[in-house]
Amino acid sequence: MNNLNCLLCERDGISVSGERYVPGYNFNVCRMHWEGNLEGWGPHYQEIILERLRQNNIREPPRNSNGMLPREYPKP
């Protein structure tokens, strides 16, 4: 695991320590982002998450019933 900071806070230029490893995605997020995206990763975060998946050769997970990327997803 290379990233020790919240991937989504880094996107916004903030340096917050990650507290939660996101299973299947290979990044950490802070408590605020983990708890704030209970229904799936919001549309405004999808591009940065998809970029991280591409960097790590991880397939994009199927969207959940809300049409969003699920918070957790086991790698196939």
Protein Blocks (a to p, Z undefined) as FASTA:
>chain_A
ZZlcdfklmmnopacddfbdcehklpacdfklmmmmmnopcfklmmmmmmmmmmnopacd
dddfkopacfbdcdZZ
